[in-house]
Amino acid sequence: MARAPGAAGGQPPWRRPWPRFLLRRLGGLAGVLVTLVVVTFLMVQLIPGDPARARAGADATPQQVELLRHELGLDRPLPERFASYTGGLLGGDLGTSFQTGEPVAQVLATRLPFTAELAFLAIVVVLGVAVPLGLAVAVATRGGRRPRLDTAFTFVSGLLGSTPEYVLGTLLVVVFAIWLNLLPAAGAATLSALVLPVVAIGLPGALVMARVVRREAAAVLDQDYLRTARGRRLPPLTLYLRHALPNLLTGTLTLGGLTLTALLGGTVIVESVFSWPGLGTRVVEAILVRDYPVIQGAVLMLGLFAALLNLLVDVLLGLLDPRTLTARSPS
């Protein structure tokens, strides 16, 4: 009997695991975007102060302030401003800065590469430190061996992993820039200026993820197949990198997506500590002068980047463990 059209393999294409998974994730991404648009619009309405007064200056007359409010569209009803905001987004227009008159897209294009550079290098630090460190500690303490190492790792990773990025950044500046005079304290003029902010952003997340890797690795190392592999006296690189590492990455990536998303927030905060000319510094400046369009555009861009990062982690999980393709997203 001939199969129904589009039912190759006994299932329509949209009923297969990967298409269903991607449709579900893309639907979630669309919901995140809608939420971001609503939140970014309403968020700036809660910022105290008047943008028109901030731009006009303390010496401006009430008539001048009112005229500027009209020019900026701040005297229009809230629903009308929201409709204008969403209409502009659909047309690819993020608005114009209240303070400088620049298109917000141009502001983001100028500042975003600096933030992306910090975030990318911090992600490299997180993954480059967390996976080998967690796996090495798990191997060294397997079966209850070296309890002092286990205790020291737990204490240090817990302490530094819970330290806010801006506190760690300030301590790094005091030690390496002021006391030792080894690295610049601020700016982006040289490559060495990247070291302190990248460490301040990446180290806490790396240690948090290393604890997860250590726990997952400890569970994997107790599995029967690894006991058999150890009995066959396989080389350590083959044993741990080929047989253990792929099986512990699923649990690691699940929390890793949350860690890497939180890392974006740390990037924005740390930029202010190091006077880094990125998006975070520009957002702080915009908040001080109530520059609504720049705040909205920056938060929208960072939120979209975080959502895409989580989508990428979900795809990687699907490739590593196909069982996650049919799992429901946590509510």
Secondary structure as UniProt FT lines:
FT   TURN            5..6
FT   HELIX           8..10
FT   HELIX           13..15
FT   HELIX           17..45
FT   HELIX           51..56
FT   TURN            58..59
FT   HELIX           62..72
FT   TURN            73..75
FT   HELIX           78..90
FT   TURN            91..92
FT   TURN            98..100
FT   HELIX           104..140
FT   HELIX           142..144
FT   HELIX           147..161
FT   HELIX           165..172
FT   HELIX           173..179
FT   HELIX           191..194
FT   HELIX           195..221
FT   HELIX           224..231
FT   TURN            232..233
FT   HELIX           237..244
FT   HELIX           245..273
FT   TURN            274..275
FT   HELIX           279..288
FT   TURN            289..290
FT   HELIX           292..320
FT   HELIX           322..326
//
